[in-house]
């Protein structure tokens, strides 16, 4: 497959979350997800009960994607949905190769349930994984949110971060337990407030920040929510 299933491409904007928050970025959002978090802020990438996915997701050639990205600068963030669902597609490898040829730093945001091929990982500069706590809900059918065990060893040799959505201090404690079970370096663990309204994110951020400081981990803002609210394409 030389095409990729794309939901949207937007930027330049800023990375709103995680270890590179505030950096200039352009986003390639791929369609499809193997989970169904109840608080998902991009349900239009996977939820056919609420969205017409034939309209929301389109097959796009790598050349077309790269042409759109050539009009921007900064890091390129490949996200979703779950982008690694397409990691074994020829188009995914071709996109990474095209970005590296252009000297663009490549970041991928994933739920961590899928470990892509080594060749794909070698073409990515930064991976940010968002394993799901109980607050994400039961998911659908037989969907399994368990982090692939292959990520743990990679976190000790590559730039692979955990970014975990939390509501409160109890969630932060659960995030720390998960990281410790995985022997994840705490310098690469981030907690982030759930919310698509600036006032919600701000309120939860203070609680999470206090808990994260005590636990010796990092806390992430949601800068795009603070700046633009839940506006698509920002």
Backbone as CSV, one residue per row, in Angstrom:
resi,resn,N_x,N_y,N_z,CA_x,CA_y,CA_z,C_x,C_y,C_z
1,UNK,0.841,-1.190,0.000,0.000,0.000,0.000,0.876,1.240,0.000
2,UNK,0.718,2.108,-1.022,1.520,3.324,-1.098,0.780,4.534,-0.557
3,UNK,-0.532,4.413,-0.366,-1.304,5.489,0.240,-1.379,5.297,1.750
4,UNK,-1.650,6.390,2.447,-1.943,6.332,3.867,-3.344,6.887,4.095
5,UNK,-4.024,6.379,5.111,-5.360,6.852,5.438,-5.217,8.043,6.381
6,UNK,-5.486,9.227,5.864,-5.219,10.480,6.566,-6.519,11.138,7.005
7,UNK,-6.548,11.581,8.246,-7.684,12.336,8.753,-7.509,13.829,8.477
8,UNK,-6.333,14.352,8.805,-6.082,15.773,8.565,-4.591,16.061,8.658
9,UNK,-4.195,17.122,7.992,-2.840,17.658,8.077,-2.983,19.132,8.401
10,UNK,-2.299,19.602,9.439,-2.445,21.013,9.786,-1.158,21.558,10.409
11,UNK,-0.966,22.844,10.238,0.192,23.550,10.733,0.692,24.525,9.671
12,UNK,1.704,25.328,10.024,2.431,25.261,11.293,1.576,25.720,12.467
13,UNK,1.792,25.048,13.577,1.158,25.390,14.839,2.208,25.134,15.910
14,UNK,1.799,24.845,17.133,2.757,24.448,18.166,2.355,23.091,18.713
15,UNK,3.353,22.340,19.106,3.085,21.116,19.841,2.531,21.523,21.197
16,UNK,1.338,21.064,21.516,0.688,21.514,22.738,0.994,20.690,23.959
17,UNK,1.574,19.503,23.797,1.672,18.545,24.897,3.053,17.906,24.966
18,UNK,3.363,17.363,26.120,4.525,16.491,26.263,5.855,17.209,26.312
19,UNK,6.930,16.484,26.084,8.274,17.020,26.291,8.675,18.108,25.317
20,UNK,7.949,18.259,24.210,8.277,19.285,23.224,7.186,20.352,23.131
21,UNK,6.412,20.515,24.186,5.351,21.513,24.199,5.921,22.894,23.904
22,UNK,5.250,23.608,23.023,5.669,24.949,22.645,6.504,25.003,21.380
23,UNK,6.982,23.858,20.912,7.790,23.831,19.689,6.906,23.972,18.451
24,UNK,7.423,24.684,17.443,6.717,24.778,16.170,6.575,23.384,15.571
25,UNK,5.388,23.101,15.045,5.113,21.746,14.574,4.034,21.756,13.509
26,UNK,4.074,20.727,12.677,2.997,20.425,11.751,2.557,18.989,12.031
27,UNK,1.246,18.764,11.994,0.687,17.474,12.374,0.134,16.732,11.172
28,UNK,0.438,15.437,11.119,-0.184,14.513,10.181,-1.004,13.549,11.028
29,UNK,-2.327,13.699,10.966,-3.190,12.858,11.780,-3.745,11.729,10.906
30,UNK,-3.368,10.496,11.254,-3.824,9.331,10.504,-5.135,8.806,11.078
31,UNK,-5.903,8.149,10.237,-7.197,7.629,10.645,-7.109,6.225,11.205
32,UNK,-8.089,5.870,12.027,-8.182,4.530,12.597,-7.578,4.457,13.981
33,UNK,-8.221,3.669,14.850,-7.669,3.421,16.183,-8.126,2.045,16.638
34,UNK,-7.276,1.399,17.437,-7.604,0.080,17.982,-8.101,0.161,19.418
35,UNK,-8.363,1.384,19.912,-8.969,1.593,21.215,-10.158,2.539,21.060
36,UNK,-10.870,2.773,22.165,-12.043,3.654,22.109,-12.207,4.355,23.449
37,UNK,-11.254,5.209,23.785,-11.274,5.924,25.063,-12.519,6.802,25.153
38,UNK,-13.152,6.803,26.317,-14.404,7.549,26.457,-14.172,9.058,26.393
39,UNK,-12.966,9.528,26.717,-12.685,10.958,26.665,-11.885,11.359,25.425
40,UNK,-11.782,10.491,24.443,-10.983,10.767,23.248,-11.353,12.122,22.647
41,UNK,-10.333,12.944,22.341,-10.606,14.253,21.748,-10.492,14.253,20.226
42,UNK,-10.263,13.079,19.643,-10.257,12.968,18.174,-11.113,11.779,17.731
43,UNK,-12.360,11.687,18.191,-13.189,10.531,17.826,-13.505,10.464,16.339
44,UNK,-13.348,11.566,15.638,-13.598,11.576,14.196,-12.579,10.759,13.419
45,UNK,-11.552,10.262,14.096,-10.585,9.397,13.423,-10.966,7.927,13.469
46,UNK,-12.006,7.578,14.281,-12.309,6.142,14.438,-13.760,5.805,14.742
47,UNK,-14.546,6.753,15.243,-15.878,6.413,15.766,-16.953,6.540,14.693
48,UNK,-17.254,5.433,14.052,-18.248,5.435,12.969,-19.669,5.613,13.470
49,UNK,-19.889,5.488,14.792,-21.236,5.693,15.324,-21.594,7.175,15.390
50,UNK,-20.585,8.030,15.379,-20.828,9.474,15.460,-20.379,10.241,14.220
51,UNK,-19.505,9.634,13.410,-18.921,10.338,12.272,-18.952,9.472,11.027
52,UNK,-19.058,10.113,9.886,-18.967,9.422,8.603,-17.485,9.315,8.251
53,UNK,-16.899,8.169,8.551,-15.460,8.016,8.374,-15.047,8.064,6.906
54,UNK,-15.980,7.842,6.001,-15.657,7.979,4.570,-15.402,9.436,4.204
55,UNK,-15.984,10.328,4.982,-15.740,11.758,4.783,-14.567,12.259,5.626
56,UNK,-14.382,11.655,6.785,-13.357,12.123,7.713,-11.958,11.619,7.367
57,UNK,-11.884,10.459,6.718,-10.582,9.835,6.438,-10.480,9.593,4.942
58,UNK,-9.344,9.989,4.368,-9.176,9.847,2.925,-7.827,9.186,2.621
59,UNK,-7.765,8.350,1.590,-6.465,7.818,1.173,-5.657,8.923,0.504
60,UNK,-4.433,9.089,0.945,-3.567,10.151,0.423,-2.223,9.566,0.059
61,UNK,-1.701,9.973,-1.079,-0.380,9.493,-1.490,0.700,10.181,-0.667
62,UNK,1.824,9.518,-0.534,2.938,10.101,0.206,3.404,11.392,-0.454
63,UNK,3.408,11.430,-1.782,3.816,12.656,-2.481,2.920,13.828,-2.111
64,UNK,1.609,13.581,-2.027,0.680,14.646,-1.660,0.915,15.110,-0.222
65,UNK,1.161,14.160,0.669,1.411,14.513,2.075,2.677,15.361,2.183
66,UNK,3.735,14.914,1.526,5.003,15.649,1.592,4.867,17.034,0.975
67,UNK,4.096,17.148,-0.086,3.899,18.452,-0.719,3.232,19.422,0.254
68,UNK,2.259,18.940,1.008,1.616,19.804,1.997,2.584,20.178,3.122
69,UNK,3.431,19.244,3.522,4.376,19.518,4.596,5.492,20.451,4.160
70,UNK,5.786,20.491,2.876,6.846,21.369,2.386,6.509,22.841,2.589
71,UNK,5.243,23.149,2.828,4.848,24.532,3.073,4.952,24.939,4.530
72,UNK,5.530,24.087,5.372,5.628,24.370,6.803,7.061,24.164,7.273
73,UNK,7.281,24.395,8.573,8.596,24.142,9.149,8.405,23.531,10.528
74,UNK,9.522,23.305,11.224,9.454,22.720,12.563,9.345,21.207,12.516
75,UNK,9.022,20.626,13.667,8.903,19.177,13.757,7.637,18.708,13.049
76,UNK,7.658,17.469,12.598,6.470,16.829,12.049,6.006,15.787,13.051
77,UNK,4.767,15.912,13.483,4.200,14.984,14.458,3.195,14.095,13.739
78,UNK,3.471,12.808,13.700,2.543,11.836,13.128,1.727,11.264,14.271
79,UNK,0.419,11.438,14.185,-0.447,11.092,15.304,-1.714,10.445,14.780
80,UNK,-2.726,10.325,15.627,-3.958,9.675,15.200,-5.128,10.117,16.047
81,UNK,-6.091,9.208,16.243,-6.052,7.790,16.003,-4.795,7.108,16.544
82,UNK,-4.546,5.950,15.982,-3.353,5.187,16.308,-2.506,5.036,15.040
83,UNK,-1.446,5.835,14.900,-0.677,5.835,13.660,0.037,4.534,13.350
84,UNK,0.434,3.773,14.386,1.192,2.549,14.116,0.321,1.428,13.562
85,UNK,-0.994,1.628,13.470,-1.813,0.678,12.722,-1.372,0.613,11.262
86,UNK,-0.751,1.678,10.771,-0.300,1.729,9.381,1.212,1.601,9.257
87,UNK,1.881,1.210,10.342,3.346,1.205,10.362,3.965,0.218,9.382
88,UNK,3.235,-0.831,9.015,3.784,-1.819,8.085,3.412,-1.525,6.633
89,UNK,2.716,-0.424,6.407,2.391,-0.022,5.041,3.619,0.595,4.372
90,UNK,3.780,0.335,3.092,4.895,0.925,2.341,4.852,2.440,2.447
91,UNK,3.641,2.988,2.416,3.503,4.431,2.486,4.059,5.029,3.762
92,UNK,3.937,4.332,4.870,4.453,4.832,6.143,5.976,4.941,6.085
93,UNK,6.618,3.894,5.585,8.077,3.912,5.449,8.514,4.993,4.474
94,UNK,7.785,5.129,3.375,8.125,6.153,2.379,7.968,7.560,2.948
95,UNK,6.936,7.772,3.756,6.750,9.082,4.367,7.910,9.416,5.298
96,UNK,8.305,8.466,6.131,9.435,8.700,7.024,10.708,9.005,6.233
97,UNK,10.940,8.251,5.163,12.134,8.477,4.348,12.108,9.869,3.720
98,UNK,10.943,10.283,3.229,10.825,11.604,2.626,11.065,12.719,3.631
99,UNK,10.584,12.545,4.848,10.787,13.558,5.875,12.250,13.643,6.284
100,UNK,12.895,12.501,6.418,14.307,12.506,6.795,15.154,13.125,5.686
101,UNK,14.795,12.867,4.442,15.519,13.475,3.322,15.420,14.992,3.368
102,UNK,14.308,15.488,3.867,14.098,16.934,3.975,14.662,17.510,5.273
103,UNK,15.218,16.665,6.122,15.804,17.131,7.371,14.793,17.498,8.433
104,UNK,13.561,16.977,8.320,12.521,17.308,9.294,12.576,16.342,10.482
105,UNK,12.644,16.838,11.699,12.541,15.956,12.861,11.164,15.288,12.884
106,UNK,11.138,13.983,13.139,9.889,13.223,13.097,9.554,12.712,14.495
107,UNK,8.373,13.089,14.973,7.856,12.600,16.239,6.589,11.798,15.954
108,UNK,6.375,10.742,16.717,5.153,9.947,16.577,4.477,9.842,17.935
109,UNK,3.161,10.046,17.948,2.351,9.881,19.148,1.502,8.628,18.997
110,UNK,1.570,7.734,19.979,0.931,6.423,19.870,0.356,6.008,21.218
111,UNK,-0.609,5.090,21.200,-1.113,4.556,22.470,-0.231,3.437,23.031
112,UNK,0.766,3.017,22.269,1.749,2.063,22.783,1.365,0.602,22.691
113,UNK,0.209,0.299,22.113,-0.216,-1.100,22.026,0.477,-1.848,20.895
114,UNK,1.097,-1.115,19.973,1.724,-1.713,18.793,3.193,-1.332,18.762
115,UNK,4.060,-2.323,18.617,5.492,-2.071,18.437,5.805,-2.185,16.946
116,UNK,6.183,-1.094,16.289,6.423,-1.140,14.848,7.742,-1.827,14.514
117,UNK,7.977,-2.121,13.244,9.237,-2.753,12.843,10.442,-1.884,13.183
118,UNK,11.581,-2.528,13.361,12.812,-1.819,13.730,13.157,-0.736,12.721
119,UNK,12.989,-1.021,11.439,13.324,-0.033,10.408,12.491,1.227,10.552
120,UNK,11.245,1.079,10.971,10.388,2.246,11.201,10.885,3.030,12.417
121,UNK,11.176,2.336,13.492,11.652,3.008,14.699,12.939,3.784,14.443
122,UNK,13.814,3.225,13.625,15.089,3.882,13.350,14.928,5.182,12.580
123,UNK,13.793,5.359,11.924,13.549,6.579,11.144,12.769,7.624,11.933
124,UNK,12.477,7.354,13.196,11.714,8.268,14.047,12.643,8.841,15.112
125,UNK,12.560,10.145,15.338,13.424,10.789,16.327,12.876,10.665,17.743
126,UNK,11.584,10.852,17.908,10.968,10.858,19.236,9.639,10.116,19.159
127,UNK,9.406,9.247,20.138,8.112,8.570,20.271,7.512,8.959,21.614
128,UNK,6.241,9.356,21.597,5.522,9.672,22.828,4.341,8.712,22.922
129,UNK,4.375,7.873,23.947,3.346,6.848,24.137,2.362,7.289,25.207
130,UNK,1.092,7.018,24.963,0.044,7.361,25.935,-0.716,6.112,26.369
131,UNK,-0.125,5.330,27.274,-0.864,4.170,27.795,-2.086,4.639,28.563
132,UNK,-3.117,3.816,28.572,-4.406,4.227,29.121,-4.625,3.682,30.536
133,UNK,-5.040,4.580,31.407,-5.448,4.191,32.751,-6.923,3.782,32.735
134,UNK,-7.434,3.409,33.895,-8.842,2.999,33.986,-9.787,4.125,33.604
135,UNK,-9.336,5.392,33.718,-10.208,6.514,33.393,-10.589,6.576,31.916
136,UNK,-9.916,5.783,31.077,-10.235,5.758,29.642,-11.462,4.917,29.338
137,UNK,-11.964,4.196,30.345,-13.144,3.371,30.129,-12.791,1.960,29.713
138,UNK,-13.809,1.142,29.436,-13.591,-0.278,29.149,-13.192,-0.573,27.708
139,UNK,-13.201,0.424,26.819,-12.964,0.217,25.395,-14.040,-0.706,24.817
140,UNK,-13.924,-1.055,23.559,-14.975,-1.815,22.897,-14.547,-3.257,22.659
141,UNK,-15.477,-4.165,22.823,-15.221,-5.565,22.481,-13.984,-6.108,23.143
142,UNK,-13.080,-6.645,22.326,-11.859,-7.268,22.840,-10.651,-6.340,22.755
143,UNK,-10.880,-5.045,22.616,-9.766,-4.106,22.546,-8.931,-4.159,23.823
144,UNK,-7.621,-4.218,23.660,-6.710,-4.372,24.792,-5.766,-3.169,24.847
145,UNK,-5.847,-2.327,25.892,-4.988,-1.147,25.973,-3.597,-1.407,26.534
146,UNK,-3.247,-2.656,26.774,-1.951,-2.977,27.384,-0.790,-2.514,26.514
147,UNK,0.161,-1.867,27.130,1.360,-1.412,26.423,2.168,-2.615,25.954
148,UNK,2.633,-2.585,24.696,3.481,-3.669,24.199,4.758,-3.730,25.040
149,UNK,5.146,-4.907,25.546,6.310,-5.003,26.432,7.625,-4.633,25.764
150,UNK,7.647,-4.610,24.437,8.880,-4.256,23.737,9.295,-2.811,23.904
151,UNK,8.367,-1.947,24.346,8.702,-0.536,24.497,9.620,-0.279,25.684
152,UNK,9.488,-1.055,26.750,10.277,-0.812,27.946,11.777,-0.759,27.694
153,UNK,12.365,-1.783,27.080,13.801,-1.733,26.791,14.194,-0.566,25.895
154,UNK,13.321,-0.204,24.954,13.638,0.908,24.052,13.734,2.230,24.793
155,UNK,12.957,2.376,25.865,12.963,3.625,26.625,14.307,3.893,27.282
156,UNK,15.135,2.861,27.420,16.435,3.036,28.055,17.541,3.327,27.046
157,UNK,17.216,3.250,25.750,18.235,3.507,24.726,17.807,4.540,23.683
158,UNK,16.516,4.828,23.620,15.967,5.768,22.635,15.145,6.828,23.353
159,UNK,14.802,7.888,22.628,13.952,8.915,23.230,12.489,8.493,23.076
160,UNK,12.014,7.776,24.074,10.631,7.303,24.115,10.033,7.740,25.452
161,UNK,8.999,8.542,25.396,8.374,9.098,26.589,7.013,8.452,26.835
162,UNK,6.597,8.449,28.092,5.223,8.153,28.449,4.501,9.472,28.730
163,UNK,3.300,9.614,28.180,2.461,10.794,28.447,1.069,10.269,28.782
164,UNK,0.703,10.357,30.056,-0.475,9.645,30.560,-1.551,10.644,30.974
165,UNK,-2.740,10.468,30.432,-3.866,11.348,30.728,-4.398,11.059,32.131
166,UNK,-4.526,12.123,32.931,-4.962,11.982,34.317,-6.046,13.003,34.645
167,UNK,-6.893,12.616,35.601,-7.924,13.507,36.117,-7.523,14.104,37.473
168,UNK,-6.797,13.317,38.276,-6.564,13.732,39.661,-5.292,13.074,40.198
169,UNK,-5.026,13.317,41.483,-3.804,12.792,42.100,-3.794,11.270,42.139
170,UNK,-4.961,10.647,42.263,-5.023,9.184,42.263,-4.577,8.633,40.910
171,UNK,-4.945,9.324,39.845,-4.478,8.909,38.521,-2.965,9.068,38.392
172,UNK,-2.430,10.129,38.970,-0.972,10.317,38.931,-0.284,9.152,39.638
173,UNK,-0.806,8.739,40.770,-0.233,7.597,41.493,-0.304,6.338,40.641
174,UNK,-1.418,6.150,39.920,-1.544,4.988,39.041,-0.549,5.068,37.895
175,UNK,-0.317,6.259,37.378,0.656,6.439,36.295,2.065,6.096,36.768
176,UNK,2.394,6.511,37.980,3.712,6.208,38.537,3.876,4.703,38.736
177,UNK,2.837,4.032,39.238,2.918,2.576,39.415,3.146,1.888,38.077
178,UNK,2.433,2.343,37.046,2.609,1.755,35.724,4.037,1.953,35.227
179,UNK,4.557,3.157,35.369,5.920,3.434,34.921,6.933,2.580,35.671
180,UNK,6.730,2.427,36.962,7.662,1.626,37.750,7.586,0.150,37.374
181,UNK,6.382,-0.340,37.102,6.236,-1.727,36.657,6.999,-1.975,35.360
182,UNK,7.066,-0.951,34.520,7.761,-1.058,33.238,9.242,-0.699,33.343
183,UNK,9.683,-0.339,34.568,11.054,0.150,34.800,11.379,1.327,33.889
184,UNK,10.391,2.184,33.737,10.538,3.341,32.839,11.291,4.461,33.557
185,UNK,12.264,5.103,32.907,12.976,6.218,33.555,12.007,7.353,33.890
186,UNK,12.002,7.791,35.137,11.027,8.802,35.532,11.234,10.134,34.806
187,UNK,12.450,10.398,34.329,12.681,11.630,33.571,11.900,11.640,32.261
188,UNK,11.414,10.466,31.837,10.671,10.358,30.584,9.201,10.019,30.818
189,UNK,8.705,10.345,32.007,7.302,10.102,32.347,6.607,11.445,32.549
190,UNK,5.489,11.623,31.863,4.714,12.860,31.922,3.261,12.526,32.232
191,UNK,2.618,13.353,33.045,1.176,13.257,33.233,0.550,14.528,32.679
192,UNK,-0.666,14.394,32.169,-1.307,15.499,31.465,-2.782,15.559,31.843
193,UNK,-3.322,16.748,32.083,-4.736,16.834,32.460,-5.661,16.521,31.296
194,UNK,-6.703,15.734,31.580,-7.758,15.526,30.591,-8.617,16.772,30.530
195,UNK,-9.082,17.099,29.326,-9.986,18.234,29.196,-9.872,18.886,27.842
196,UNK,-10.988,19.380,27.343,-11.005,20.102,26.070,-11.487,21.539,26.260
197,UNK,-11.588,21.972,27.517,-11.898,23.351,27.850,-10.758,23.909,28.691
198,UNK,-10.360,25.139,28.389,-9.194,25.717,29.049,-9.352,25.744,30.563
199,UNK,-10.547,26.065,31.058,-10.734,26.160,32.499,-10.615,24.787,33.162
200,UNK,-11.045,23.733,32.471,-10.915,22.376,33.011,-9.455,21.963,33.083
201,UNK,-8.736,22.213,31.996,-7.311,21.864,31.959,-6.547,22.630,33.022
202,UNK,-6.835,23.928,33.171,-6.130,24.746,34.161,-6.389,24.228,35.570
203,UNK,-7.642,23.912,35.874,-7.989,23.442,37.215,-7.279,22.127,37.550
204,UNK,-7.276,21.215,36.600,-6.652,19.921,36.859,-5.137,19.994,36.843
205,UNK,-4.587,20.951,36.094,-3.133,21.035,35.977,-2.482,21.264,37.334
206,UNK,-3.041,22.142,38.156,-2.433,22.419,39.449,-2.392,21.173,40.327
207,UNK,-3.485,20.423,40.346,-3.525,19.187,41.137,-2.489,18.195,40.633
208,UNK,-2.428,18.026,39.312,-1.470,17.085,38.739,-0.031,17.546,38.960
209,UNK,0.202,18.856,38.869,1.560,19.370,39.046,2.072,19.076,40.452
210,UNK,1.240,19.322,41.456,1.664,19.045,42.834,2.001,17.565,43.013
211,UNK,1.137,16.690,42.482,1.370,15.254,42.626,2.596,14.796,41.845
212,UNK,2.784,15.358,40.649,3.927,14.965,39.815,5.247,15.389,40.452
213,UNK,5.274,16.587,41.021,6.497,17.066,41.681,6.874,16.139,42.831
214,UNK,5.887,15.771,43.611,6.132,14.864,44.736,6.642,13.511,44.254
215,UNK,6.115,13.031,43.127,6.471,11.709,42.610,7.777,11.709,41.821
216,UNK,8.296,12.872,41.481,9.544,12.936,40.731,9.371,12.682,39.249
217,UNK,8.193,13.017,38.715,7.951,12.895,37.278,7.587,14.268,36.719
218,UNK,7.270,14.317,35.442,6.989,15.561,34.755,5.494,15.764,34.551
219,UNK,5.101,17.015,34.335,3.710,17.317,34.046,3.643,18.116,32.747
220,UNK,2.652,17.788,31.935,2.513,18.416,30.622,1.298,19.326,30.583
221,UNK,1.427,20.486,29.946,0.258,21.319,29.701,-0.513,20.813,28.488
222,UNK,-1.575,21.506,28.132,-2.247,21.346,26.836,-2.352,22.747,26.242
223,UNK,-1.245,23.203,25.666,-1.139,24.594,25.235,-2.159,24.953,24.157
224,UNK,-2.460,24.005,23.283,-3.410,24.301,22.207,-4.809,24.530,22.771
225,UNK,-5.151,23.831,23.864,-6.444,24.052,24.496,-6.468,25.430,25.157
226,UNK,-5.377,25.806,25.809,-5.295,27.124,26.430,-5.410,28.241,25.394
227,UNK,-4.820,28.012,24.210,-4.804,29.063,23.193,-6.078,29.103,22.355
228,UNK,-6.582,27.921,21.949,-7.662,27.881,20.954,-8.862,27.035,21.359
229,UNK,-8.845,26.460,22.546,-9.936,25.574,22.918,-9.896,24.300,22.096
230,UNK,-11.046,23.677,21.929,-11.117,22.404,21.225,-11.373,22.637,19.728
231,UNK,-10.541,23.468,19.113,-10.704,23.825,17.702,-9.867,22.906,16.836
232,UNK,-10.502,22.223,15.906,-9.759,21.333,15.013,-8.794,22.133,14.142
233,UNK,-7.653,21.492,13.846,-6.670,22.122,12.976,-5.761,23.109,13.661
234,UNK,-5.776,23.117,15.001,-4.863,23.979,15.750,-4.123,23.155,16.793
